[in-house]
């Protein structure tokens, strides 16, 4: 109730300025709190002022794995070995207010085998919500990584920026990683096709001259 009254008082519209006062400064409404009221509201105000912020042992960075974080490599992961990876973050969201967000960005430069470069940009904003006093809001995966990348060697920068409900950005977290080019495919050694060797001509047996069969000797008679 006290928080509601405090926020209601702070949100009251200032008195309208005179019609001829075009350069008048806006009127600011202030509320004087008694000590016991300030003590009750202090934790809530601290929570709001902290905004969306990372927490835990794996707050923001690269993880090895496809679904689960098998190994946390941190924000600056360096050159990644062969395998599947992803970027993740774990944040705490204030209990009061709607419209808390985080903005994720990634910029990669890929170099192919011919030395040609190609850039890739990705940007997405996520709405985050309060999940409980002892619970966090997990953003996973923010960005999937495959190493080596089929498009060539890649160098990537990525970032995460918390946003207040009024759109004001907080401190940006940054990270970097690299993936190698895929290994060159070795062409199989193909043996030359066998050339048929013609058979050596063999001398033909001389053909017998055509003629009459030899006459049989006459049979003698007695």
Secondary structure, 3 states (H helix, E strand, C coil): CHHHHHHHHHCCCCCCCCCCCCCCCCCCCCCCCCHHHHHHHHHHHHHHHHCCEECCCCCEEEEECCCCCCEEEECEEEEECCEEEEEEEEEECCCCCCCCEEEEEEEEEEECCCCCEEEEEEEEEEECCCCCCCCCEEEEEEEEEEECECCCEEEEEEEEEEECCCCCEEEEEEEEEEECECCCCCCCCCCCCCCCCCCCCCCCCCCCCCCCCCCCCCCCCC
